Amino acid sequence: MTRSLGSVSRALLAASVAMLALAACSDKSAADNAAAENSAANQSAVAATGGAVAPAEGASIQRLDPALDAIISPGAVIEKLAGGFEFVEGPLWHNNELWFADLTGNKLYAVNDEGKLRTVLDKSGGLDTFPAGAYQGSNGMAVDKDGQVLMGQHGLRRIARIGPDMKLTTVVDRNADGDHINSPNDMVFAPDGALWFTDPPMGLLKQDQDPAKEAKYNAVYRFKDGKAVAMIKDLSRPNGIAFSPDGKKLYISNSAPEMFVNVYDVGADGTLSKPKRFISYPGPLPDDVPDGLRVDSQGNVWTTGPGGIRIISAAGKVLGQIKTPDKAQANLAFGGPDGKSVYITASNNVYRLKVAVPGEKPLYGN
């Protein structure tokens, strides 16, 4: 349940919207130039990695409670796996690679544990061009029961399935009311097979004020039996999403203007109850707002937020914090052969941290 907005937060949100509106007014020439710059930047990113994996300079692990030692062993090192991107997001461990999006660069990449990088999809958000810096590429992903990857496309405002031939088909682009969804951000399968996803307006150039916005809410949806039903309607910018290992708790991060993570009780039929504030962050809005989150197999919550990634016990105690030298640690995913690697997408770079506790095993995939 969102608290009333403070004047500072409202001003910051208004400023953000104004900046996006200005970007939306760019003419075709500017868009073409931005696309060319994006393409060049991504080609540079591919060339910059060279398959070299090394400790990340300026990264650190802050231990705030002795219990963290059983989760991240003392001496664990944060490594840089790939770098040189625009704004990386949506990581997913799939077929022995980390798949991740360059949200503003409009490409989908994959990198293996040796640092070998490849391009999976060009123009992964679905649009040929868009204003520089706009969040209209692809974002969060999940593996479906057929082993194929589902991907949020901000540009086309849909969740699409990536087929074996790399062709994309629509899974969902409208909610149960018939409204076009905003820009599906992050997603996860519940134990009952329903797909849950967050739908903030970040991919719309003018966000809530964009004339193309149809949905009445920036909702958290449950997609089952062909219908996307809004289960949470009172969050301004829902973003990261994860279930507890037993599926009885749902965690949702809210990016702005208020920054927090909420936890909800989940009923057998998917209904939600007893919303509670799991962690709050004070304003004003920094670059690294609450974004992606994941849960490990012991129920600890790993959530991005101002200053880095917090590791929080299921009881709500902050055990430690991971920091990278980037301005924002946007998202993370568990993976690796044994599920004991944490992959961090942080602004321009991708990092890996080997841990002692594996991540929560997804319903489908590896």
C-alpha positions in Angstrom: 0.0 0.0 0.0 1.8 3.1 -1.3 2.2 6.0 1.0 1.4 9.6 -0.1 4.1 11.2 -2.3 6.3 13.8 -0.8 6.9 17.0 -2.7 10.5 16.2 -3.4 9.6 12.8 -4.9 6.8 14.3 -7.0 9.2 16.9 -8.3 11.8 14.2 -9.2 9.2 12.1 -10.9 7.9 15.1 -12.9 11.4 15.9 -13.9 12.0 12.4 -15.1 8.8 12.5 -17.1 9.7 15.8 -18.6 13.1 14.4 -19.7 11.4 11.4 -21.4 8.9 13.7 -23.1 11.8 15.8 -24.5 13.4 12.6 -25.8 10.1 11.6 -27.4 10.1 14.8 -29.5 13.3 13.8 -31.2 12.9 13.9 -35.0 13.6 10.9 -37.3 17.1 12.1 -38.0 18.0 12.1 -34.3 16.4 8.6 -33.9 18.5 7.3 -36.8 21.6 8.8 -35.4 20.8 7.3 -32.0 20.3 3.9 -33.6 23.7 4.2 -35.3 25.4 5.2 -32.1 23.6 2.3 -30.3 24.8 -0.2 -32.9 28.4 1.1 -32.7 28.4 1.0 -28.9 27.2 -2.6 -29.0 29.8 -3.7 -31.5 32.4 -2.1 -29.3 30.9 -4.0 -26.3 31.3 -7.3 -28.2 34.9 -6.5 -29.1 35.8 -5.3 -25.6 35.2 -8.5 -23.7 37.7 -10.7 -25.4 36.7 -13.7 -23.3 38.7 -12.5 -20.3 37.3 -13.0 -16.8 39.0 -11.1 -14.0 38.3 -9.7 -10.5 36.3 -6.6 -10.7 38.2 -3.5 -9.5 36.2 -1.4 -7.1 33.7 -4.2 -6.2 33.1 -5.2 -2.6 31.1 -7.3 -0.3 30.0 -5.7 3.0 29.3 -8.1 5.8 26.7 -6.8 8.2 25.9 -10.0 10.0 28.0 -13.2 10.7 25.2 -15.2 9.0 26.3 -14.0 5.6 29.4 -16.2 5.8 27.2 -19.3 5.3 25.8 -17.7 2.1 28.8 -15.9 0.6 32.0 -17.6 1.8 34.8 -15.3 3.2 37.2 -14.6 0.4 34.6 -14.8 -2.4 35.5 -12.5 -5.3 33.3 -10.5 -7.6 34.5 -11.1 -11.2 33.8 -9.1 -14.3 32.3 -11.3 -17.0 31.6 -8.8 -19.8 31.5 -5.1 -20.3 31.1 -2.0 -22.4 27.3 -2.0 -22.8 24.7 0.8 -22.5 22.4 -0.5 -19.8 22.2 -4.2 -19.1 19.1 -5.8 -17.6 16.9 -8.9 -17.4 19.5 -11.7 -16.7 18.5 -15.4 -17.2 20.6 -18.5 -16.9 19.7 -20.7 -19.9 21.4 -23.6 -21.5 24.8 -23.0 -19.8 24.8 -19.3 -20.7 23.7 -16.1 -19.1 21.2 -14.4 -21.4 20.8 -10.6 -20.7 19.4 -7.6 -22.4 20.9 -4.2 -23.3 17.7 -2.3 -22.6 18.8 0.9 -24.3 21.1 -0.7 -26.8 18.2 -2.9 -28.1 20.1 -6.2 -28.2 19.9 -9.5 -26.4 23.2 -11.2 -25.5 24.5 -14.4 -24.1 27.8 -14.9 -22.3 29.2 -18.2 -20.9 31.3 -18.7 -17.8 34.5 -18.2 -19.7 33.4 -14.7 -20.8 32.7 -15.7 -24.4 30.0 -13.3 -25.6 27.5 -13.6 -28.5 24.5 -11.7 -29.8 21.3 -13.6 -29.5 18.9 -11.1 -31.1 19.4 -7.7 -32.6 16.6 -5.1 -32.1 15.3 -7.3 -29.3 12.8 -4.7 -28.1 10.9 -5.0 -31.4 11.6 -1.5 -32.8 14.1 -0.6 -35.4 15.0 2.7 -33.8 14.0 4.8 -30.8 15.3 7.9 -29.0 18.7 7.6 -27.4 18.5 6.5 -23.8 14.9 5.3 -24.0 14.0 2.1 -22.3 12.5 0.4 -25.4 14.7 -2.6 -25.8 14.0 -6.0 -24.2 14.1 -6.7 -20.5 13.1 -9.6 -18.2 13.0 -13.3 -19.2 11.8 -16.7 -18.0 11.9 -20.2 -19.4 8.5 -21.7 -20.2 7.5 -25.3 -19.8 8.4 -26.1 -23.4 12.0 -24.9 -22.7 11.7 -21.8 -24.8 12.5 -18.3 -23.5 9.8 -15.7 -22.8 11.0 -12.1 -23.1 9.5 -8.7 -22.2 9.7 -6.4 -25.2 9.3 -2.7 -24.1 9.3 -1.5 -27.7 6.3 -3.6 -28.8 4.8 -3.7 -25.2 4.4 -7.4 -25.0 5.8 -10.6 -23.7 7.1 -12.7 -26.6 8.2 -16.3 -27.0 11.6 -16.9 -28.7 11.1 -19.9 -30.9 13.9 -22.5 -31.8 14.2 -20.6 -35.1 14.6 -17.3 -33.2 11.3 -16.0 -34.5 9.1 -14.2 -31.9 5.5 -14.8 -31.2 3.2 -12.9 -28.9 2.3 -14.5 -25.6 0.5 -11.6 -24.0 0.1 -7.9 -25.0 -3.3 -7.0 -23.4 -4.7 -7.3 -19.9 -8.0 -8.9 -19.0 -9.8 -5.6 -19.5 -8.6 -5.5 -23.1 -6.1 -2.7 -22.5 -2.7 -2.8 -24.1 -0.1 -3.4 -21.4 2.6 -0.8 -20.7 6.1 -2.3 -20.9 6.5 -5.8 -19.2 9.6 -5.6 -17.0 10.3 -8.7 -15.0 8.6 -12.1 -14.8 8.5 -15.3 -12.9 6.5 -18.6 -12.9 4.5 -19.5 -9.8 4.4 -23.1 -8.6 0.9 -23.5 -10.2 2.3 -22.6 -13.6 0.9 -19.1 -13.8 3.2 -16.4 -15.2 3.5 -13.3 -13.0 4.9 -10.1 -14.4 5.4 -6.4 -13.5 4.2 -3.7 -15.9 5.6 -0.3 -15.1 5.4 2.5 -17.8 9.2 2.9 -18.1 9.1 1.9 -21.8 6.6 4.5 -22.7 8.4 7.7 -23.7 6.2 10.0 -21.6 5.5 7.2 -19.0 2.2 7.8 -17.3 1.5 10.8 -19.5 2.1 9.0 -22.7 -0.9 9.1 -25.1 -0.4 5.5 -26.0 -0.9 4.3 -22.4 -4.1 2.3 -22.1 -3.8 0.3 -18.9 -5.4 2.0 -15.9 -2.8 0.7 -13.5 1.0 0.1 -13.4 0.1 -3.4 -12.3 1.5 -6.7 -11.3 -0.3 -9.3 -13.4 -1.0 -13.0 -13.1 -1.3 -14.6 -16.6 -3.1 -17.9 -16.7 -5.5 -19.5 -19.1 -4.9 -16.8 -21.6 -5.8 -13.9 -19.3 -3.6 -11.3 -17.6 -5.4 -10.3 -14.4 -4.1 -7.3 -12.4 -3.4 -8.7 -8.9 -1.7 -5.5 -7.5 -2.9 -2.1 -8.7 -1.6 0.4 -6.1 2.2 0.5 -6.9 3.6 3.4 -8.9 6.6 1.6 -10.5 6.4 -2.2 -9.8 9.7 -3.7 -11.0 11.4 -6.8 -9.6 9.4 -9.9 -8.7 10.1 -13.3 -7.0 8.4 -16.0 -5.0 9.7 -17.6 -1.8 10.9 -21.2 -2.3 7.5 -22.6 -1.1 5.5 -20.2 -3.3 3.6 -18.8 -0.3 5.3 -15.3 -0.4 5.5 -12.9 -3.3 8.1 -10.1 -3.2 7.7 -7.0 -5.4 10.1 -4.0 -5.6 8.8 -0.5 -6.3 11.3 1.8 -8.0 9.9 5.3 -7.8 9.1 7.8 -6.5 9.0 5.8 -3.2 11.6 3.1 -3.0 10.7 -0.2 -1.2 10.1 -3.9 -1.5 6.7 -5.3 -0.4 5.9 -8.9 0.5 2.5 -10.5 0.1 0.9 -13.8 1.3 -0.1 -16.0 -1.7 -3.2 -18.1 -1.6 -3.6 -21.5 -3.3 -5.7 -19.8 -6.0 -3.1 -17.1 -6.5 -4.9 -14.4 -4.5 -2.8 -12.0 -2.5 -3.2 -10.8 1.1 -1.5 -9.2 4.0 0.8 -6.8 2.1 3.7 -5.7 4.2 6.7 -3.5 3.7 9.8 -5.7 3.6 12.4 -3.0 3.2 12.2 0.8 2.6 14.8 3.1 1.2 14.9 6.9 2.0 14.8 9.5 -0.7 15.6 11.4 -2.8 15.8 9.3 -5.9 19.3 8.1 -6.8 20.4 6.4 -10.0 20.3 2.9 -8.4 16.6 2.6 -7.4 15.1 -0.8 -6.3 15.0 -2.8 -9.5 15.5 -6.6 -9.9 15.3 -9.1 -7.1 15.8 -12.9 -6.6 15.4 -15.4 -3.8 17.8 -18.1 -2.9 17.0 -21.7 -1.9 17.1 -20.8 1.8 14.5 -18.0 1.3 17.0 -15.1 1.6 16.0 -12.1 -0.6 18.7 -10.6 -2.9 17.4 -7.2 -3.9 18.9 -4.3 -5.8 18.6 -0.8 -4.3 20.4 2.4 -3.5 24.1 1.6 -2.9 24.1 -2.0 -4.1 22.5 -5.4 -3.6 21.1 -6.3 -0.2 21.0 -9.9 1.0 18.1 -10.0 3.4 16.9 -13.0 5.5 13.3 -14.1 5.2 12.7 -12.5 8.6 13.8 -9.1 7.2 17.3 -8.8 8.6 19.9 -7.2 6.3 22.9 -9.6 6.3 25.1 -7.9 3.8 25.5 -5.7 0.7 27.2 -6.2 -2.7 28.6 -3.2 -4.4 30.0 -2.8 -7.9 31.7 0.3 -9.3 28.8 1.0 -11.6 26.2 3.7 -10.9 23.4 1.1 -10.7 23.1 -2.6 -10.0 20.0 -3.1 -12.0 19.3 -6.8 -11.7 20.7 -10.2 -10.9 20.1 -13.9 -11.5 21.3 -17.2 -10.0 22.8 -19.8 -12.4 25.9 -21.8 -13.2 26.1 -25.6 -13.3 25.2 -25.9 -9.6 23.1 -22.8 -9.3 25.7 -21.3 -7.0 26.7 -18.3 -9.1 25.1 -14.9 -8.9 25.2 -12.9 -12.1 24.8 -9.1 -11.7 23.7 -6.8 -14.5 25.1 -3.4 -13.4 24.7 -0.5 -15.8 27.4 -1.1 -18.4 28.9 -4.4 -17.1 28.0 -8.0 -16.2 29.6 -9.6 -13.0 29.7 -13.0 -11.4 29.9 -14.0 -7.7 30.2 -17.6 -6.7 28.2 -18.3 -3.5 27.6 -21.1 -1.0 23.8 -21.3 -1.3 22.2 -22.0 -4.7 19.3 -19.9 -5.9 15.7 -20.8 -5.8 15.2 -23.3 -8.6 12.8 -22.0 -11.3 9.7 -23.9 -12.1 11.0 -24.5 -15.6 14.5 -24.4 -17.1 17.8 -24.8 -15.3 
